Amino acid sequence: MRVILQRVLNGNCEVEGSTTGSIRSGLVALVGFTHKDTDKDLQWMTDKIINLRIFEDKTGKMNHSLLDIEGEILSISQFTLYGECRKGRRPNFMNAAPPETAEPLYHAFNKKLSENGVNVKTGEFGKMMNISLTNNGPVTLVLDSPYSAE
């Protein structure tokens, strides 16, 4: 499981001209799955994201987590995170989980975030989405589950 996290002042997702998810302060999470991902990956990633201290305290140091600031998450499914571009000119997506595997994992991941007290907004799995955000910092991190590689 791979997630690109962006600390944001706001984020918005539109599908076919309609807003599917909109947040204020928090994180935009671009979420991708591979063939080997399991509930263990979801749990690790959920815990990492909600407790990662990447929000500034009063002194300007990154000492607060998403839970500390009561931030929100805009979760966007993105199979292209597993695009392999080392060879040729067209990305190879063989490492990305197929939709029938990835979609249940995506919904389970969002549920786990919600169960941990996070307000989660989403895009629509498998749809063409327009994402807008105001990156705060900028702070952008790449998180890979340690279990995906097992």
ZIGI-V332233 format. One record per backbone hydrogen bond with DSSP energy under -0.5 kcal/mol. CO is the residue of the C=O (numbers start at 1). NH is the residue of the N-H. E is the energy in kcal/mol with one decimal. If there is no record, write none. Layout:
co/nh/e
CO/NH/E
CO/NH/E
//
This chain:
co/nh/e
1/145/-2.8
2/32/-3.1
3/5/-0.6
3/143/-3.2
4/30/-2.6
5/141/-2.5
6/28/-2.4
7/136/-3.5
8/26/-2.1
10/134/-2.0
11/23/-2.8
12/132/-2.5
13/20/-2.5
13/21/-1.2
14/130/-2.6
15/18/-1.9
18/15/-2.8
20/122/-0.5
21/13/-2.7
23/11/-1.8
25/72/-1.9
26/8/-2.7
27/29/-0.6
27/74/-2.6
28/6/-2.2
28/30/-0.6
29/31/-0.6
29/76/-3.2
30/4/-2.3
31/78/-3.3
32/2/-2.5
33/97/-2.6
34/37/-1.4
38/41/-0.6
38/42/-1.7
39/43/-2.7
40/44/-2.1
41/45/-2.7
42/46/-2.6
43/47/-2.4
44/48/-2.5
45/49/-2.7
46/50/-2.4
47/51/-1.4
48/52/-1.2
50/67/-1.5
52/54/-1.5
55/63/-1.2
55/64/-2.8
57/60/-1.7
61/57/-2.6
61/63/-1.7
64/54/-0.9
64/55/-2.5
65/69/-1.8
66/70/-0.5
66/71/-2.5
67/70/-0.8
71/119/-0.6
72/27/-2.7
73/75/-0.7
73/121/-3.0
74/29/-2.8
74/76/-0.5
75/123/-1.4
76/31/-3.2
78/81/-1.6
79/82/-2.0
80/83/-1.9
82/95/-0.5
83/85/-0.6
84/92/-2.3
91/93/-0.5
92/84/-3.0
93/96/-1.4
95/35/-0.6
98/101/-1.8
98/102/-2.9
99/103/-2.6
101/105/-1.2
102/106/-2.8
103/107/-2.3
104/108/-2.3
105/109/-2.6
106/110/-2.2
107/111/-2.0
108/112/-2.3
109/113/-2.1
110/114/-2.2
111/115/-2.7
112/116/-0.9
113/116/-0.8
113/118/-1.7
114/117/-2.0
118/120/-0.8
119/73/-2.3
121/75/-3.0
124/127/-2.0
127/129/-0.5
129/131/-0.6
130/14/-2.4
132/12/-2.8
133/135/-0.6
134/9/-2.8
134/10/-0.7
135/137/-0.7
139/7/-2.5
141/5/-2.9
141/143/-0.5
143/3/-2.8
145/148/-0.7
147/150/-1.2
//
